[in-house]
C-alpha cells in the first residue's frame, strides 16, 4: 500500500477517482483476505468465491452511494464518532443485503444455521477494510497538505479572483500560488507557471516559455490550468477556441452518439423493469399520505433551449408553489416525510427514464432547469446557454461534485461542472 501511495505522490495532480480506485482495490483485497482466513478456520467448508464477489459488489456500491469514497470526507486524521457511526451503518446494511441476496441465490443449498456462520466472514471483512481505509485516508491527507507551488503572471485583480475561486472551491487540491512580476526570476522549486492571456502581451508570453524551459517546469494558461486542476470550467474562464474544437470533435463522432443513445434506451428499459415494484410501493405511500397525485409533471428546458415535460414522484406537499416557483433547499419545509427519503435515495427521479426513452433527455448530462428560473439565470450568468449544446441528463458531473443549487452562485458552480462535461464527454463519462 505504501508503494501505491508513493506512486500517487509522483504525479502533480490528485483526483477523487484515484482515491475511489485505491479504496475499491483495498476493499476487494480485504474481502479476499477475509475469505482465505475464514475458510482456513472452517476448513474450506462454506465460503465460496462467488459469495465474496457478491460481498465486494454490495459493499463497494454502498460505500459509493453513501459517500465513503468521497475525498472531502476523508481529511480528518482522527476517527470521530460520526465516522464510526457511518462505518457501522455500512456494515449493518451490508449484512442485511448479503443475507437477503445470498439466501435467495443459495436457498436450496444452505440452512439458516450455516448462513449465520458466515457472519465472522463479514465482520472480518469490515475490520480489515476499515484498517486499510484509515491508513489510506491518512496518506491522502498528507498528500493534501503538501501544497504545489505555482507562479502566476497577470494582473493583481485576476490573481485575487483566482485565489477566491480556490478558497471557495470544494476541490481536493491545495496550491501555493505566488504572484510574480515579469521582472522577477522563477524559483526552481515551482511546479509550474500560470499566465493570463488577457493581460499578457506577446513579449511576456515568450518570457513565460523561456522561463519554463530554463526551470524545466510546465507553462499553463489560466483557463487551462483551472480546467485541468479543478475538473470544471468556471463560466467566465472559458477557453472558447479549445472548448469549440473539443465540442465539434465530439459532435462529429456519430458512432459515440449512437452508442450513447443505444445505452440510454437499453439501461432505461432495464431500470424501469427492475424498479417497477419500488415505484408501485412509493406511489401507494405517497397517495396514502395526503391522497394527492403520485406523479408530478414539470416543464423544463432541454437541448437547443426547447421546452419539455419531466415526470417525477411527488415529494412536496400539495400546492407547494402556490406563491410561485422557488429554489429547492436541502431542508425545504415543503418536502414531505416520504419525499425526503425519495429525494435522498433518488427514487423520485426514476419516472424521468420515460423522458430518456422519449429522447428529450439522456442518462448523463446537465440537469434541466425550469424556464421560469432561467430567465434570471441567463441575465446573471455569462455563457449560461452553452449548457443547451447537449441533452439534459438524469444525473451528471455537476450532481456528482456539487450539492443542490439554491442560489445564483450555486448555479454558477454547477454550470462550471456542466461545461467541463460538455467539452470532455465520452462513453466513459
Buried (B, 14 or more C-beta within 10 A) or exposed (E): EEEBBEEBEEEEEBBBEBBBBBBBBBBBBBBBBBBEBBBEEBEEEBBEEEBBBBBBEBBBEBBBEBEBBBBEBBEEEEEEEEBEEBBEEBBEBBBEBBBEBBEEEBEEEBEEEEBEBBEBBBBBBBEBBBEBBBBBBBBBBEBBEEEBBBBBBBBEEBBEBBBEBBEEBEBBBEBEBEBBEEEEEBEEEBBBBBBBEEBBEEEBBEBBEEBBEEBEBBBBBBBBBBBEBBBBBBBEBBBEEBBEEBBEEBEEBEEBEEEBBEBBBEBBEEBBEEBEEEBEEBBEBBEEBEEBEBEBEEEBBBBEEEEBEBBBBBBBBEEBEEEEEEEBBEEBEBBBEBBBBBBEEEBBBBBBBBBBBEBBBBBBBBBBBBEEBBEEBEEEBEBBBBBBBBBBBBBBBBBBBBEBBBEBEBBBBBBBBBBBBBBBBEEEE
